[in-house]
Every structure is written in structure tokens, then in C-alpha cells.
Amino acid sequence: SSGINAEWPLRPGKTQPSKDKLAELQKIDDEKIMTAEARNKLESYVIDMKYRMSTDEYIAAGTAEEIEKIENALREETDWIEEESWGEGYKVLNERLSKIEDYCNPVVQRVKEIEGRYQHTKGTW
């Protein structure tokens, strides 16, 4: 016997199950990475907005009621992240990020407008 495996060289059809398994594992890894990134973005946004809502410029840009509602929403989102989000995929996390961004956006936009007016008029007085 020459010691050469009768299956060598591998025929194209013989490698497909391995390729399929590798593709499946890569998809699982990609989803884990996307989920970790989505969780990080959501957590970072919530932390950042909690801080911003305590600053004078944000307090001035919203009504007391708006700021209170946003702070409550951010607190609820923090609770959800810490207690209920484990096991959720990146799609759910991204949806929640989009929802909380939309909720905070009116005050964020007002701050940007005020900052823009200040930059535009700076030096003209």
C-alpha cells in the first residue's frame, strides 16, 4: 500500500459539509459581535443622555415636564438593560436605541439649534 488515502485529493462535493458548518459558525460569531456592539451603543447613549439632561443647556432647552419624562424613560431603559435585556439580539437592542433616540431628539435638536445660533452670532455683538 502506498499510504495515500483513496479520498485524496478531495473532490469538490466532499468539502461542502465543512464549508456549511464554518459558514454557520461565522454567522453565530457575527451575531454575537453585532449584539455586543448594539448593547454598547444603547448603554453609551443612555449614560450620555442621563448626563446631558443634568446640564444647564439641556435643562434650558426643555420644559421641566419634558426633562422629567426623558429622565424617567432613561431610568426605565437602564433598568431594562440591566435586568431584562440579556438574551436579546442586536435587532431588539437597535430598535430600543432608535426608540430612546427618538424620545430624546426634540430636546437634543433644540440644544443644537441654540448652539448653532450662538456660533452664528458669536463675535457679531
Wavefront OBJ file of the C-alpha trace (Angstrom):
o trace
v 0.000 0.000 0.000
v 1.277 3.428 -0.859
v -0.263 5.060 2.253
v -2.223 7.538 0.175
v -5.841 7.907 1.146
v -8.194 6.934 -1.624
v -10.189 10.120 -0.900
v -7.255 12.373 -1.755
v -7.386 14.756 -3.474
v -10.684 15.857 -2.016
v -13.433 16.060 -4.516
v -15.495 19.289 -4.509
v -18.587 17.679 -3.019
v -16.672 16.273 -0.037
v -15.778 19.692 1.426
v -19.251 21.234 1.304
v -20.444 19.992 4.723
v -17.358 21.559 6.344
v -17.869 24.811 4.453
v -21.511 24.889 5.546
v -20.545 24.314 9.192
v -17.903 27.079 9.049
v -20.425 29.477 7.499
v -22.925 28.645 10.250
v -20.327 29.237 12.975
v -19.258 32.511 11.339
v -22.875 33.684 11.306
v -23.197 32.913 15.035
v -19.963 34.814 15.755
v -21.095 37.781 13.648
v -24.419 37.945 15.505
v -22.615 37.860 18.869
v -20.386 40.741 17.756
v -23.333 42.761 16.416
v -25.253 42.139 19.657
v -22.309 43.264 21.797
v -21.895 46.389 19.662
v -25.634 47.166 19.813
v -25.668 46.728 23.611
v -22.648 49.015 23.916
v -24.251 51.711 21.737
v -27.501 51.567 23.719
v -25.748 51.683 27.096
v -23.460 54.516 25.967
v -26.349 56.563 24.607
v -28.376 56.175 27.798
v -25.411 57.088 30.016
v -24.559 60.090 27.834
v -28.152 61.354 27.755
v -28.519 60.960 31.521
v -25.504 63.231 31.912
v -26.671 65.704 29.267
v -30.121 66.036 30.817
v -28.457 67.265 34.001
v -26.558 70.074 32.231
v -27.757 73.668 32.163
v -28.006 73.797 28.369
v -30.295 70.755 28.198
v -32.374 71.851 31.175
v -32.846 75.235 29.474
v -33.796 73.618 26.138
v -36.709 71.598 27.515
v -39.643 72.152 29.771
v -39.455 70.706 33.263
v -42.063 68.154 32.185
v -40.073 67.138 29.077
v -36.850 66.743 31.032
v -38.615 64.709 33.711
v -40.225 62.414 31.112
v -36.891 61.889 29.369
v -35.091 61.205 32.652
v -37.783 58.664 33.576
v -37.500 56.997 30.158
v -33.718 56.828 30.523
v -34.061 55.332 34.008
v -36.516 52.721 32.695
v -34.162 51.914 29.817
v -31.266 51.465 32.263
v -33.387 49.076 34.326
v -34.326 47.127 31.191
v -30.691 46.908 30.070
v -29.514 45.693 33.473
v -32.366 43.296 34.243
v -34.173 42.160 31.118
v -32.003 42.657 28.041
v -29.799 39.585 28.454
v -30.511 37.107 25.713
v -31.931 39.750 23.381
v -30.381 40.026 19.944
v -28.961 43.014 18.161
v -32.230 43.771 16.353
v -34.127 44.320 19.620
v -31.262 46.372 21.071
v -31.077 48.553 17.941
v -34.852 49.055 17.994
v -34.676 50.191 21.618
v -31.814 52.571 20.803
v -33.808 54.075 17.954
v -36.863 54.465 20.187
v -34.974 56.221 23.018
v -33.151 58.452 20.499
v -36.500 59.493 19.011
v -37.799 60.194 22.505
v -34.829 62.439 23.400
v -34.480 64.021 19.963
v -36.724 67.110 20.393
v -34.618 68.444 23.272
v -31.344 67.391 21.592
v -32.363 69.277 18.436
v -33.247 72.406 20.435
v -29.813 72.352 22.086
v -28.190 72.051 18.644
v -30.276 74.962 17.340
v -29.321 77.144 20.315
v -25.648 76.213 19.905
v -25.886 76.940 16.170
v -27.410 80.381 16.795
v -24.723 81.136 19.363
v -21.951 80.119 16.932
v -23.576 82.168 14.160
v -23.893 85.313 16.276
v -20.615 84.930 18.169
v -18.428 87.905 17.511
v -21.168 89.999 15.945
v -22.174 91.756 19.146
l 1 2 3 4 5 6 7 8 9 10 11 12 13 14 15 16 17 18 19 20 21 22 23 24 25 26 27 28 29 30 31 32 33 34 35 36 37 38 39 40 41 42 43 44 45 46 47 48 49 50 51 52 53 54 55 56 57 58 59 60 61 62 63 64 65 66 67 68 69 70 71 72 73 74 75 76 77 78 79 80 81 82 83 84 85 86 87 88 89 90 91 92 93 94 95 96 97 98 99 100 101 102 103 104 105 106 107 108 109 110 111 112 113 114 115 116 117 118 119 120 121 122 123 124 125
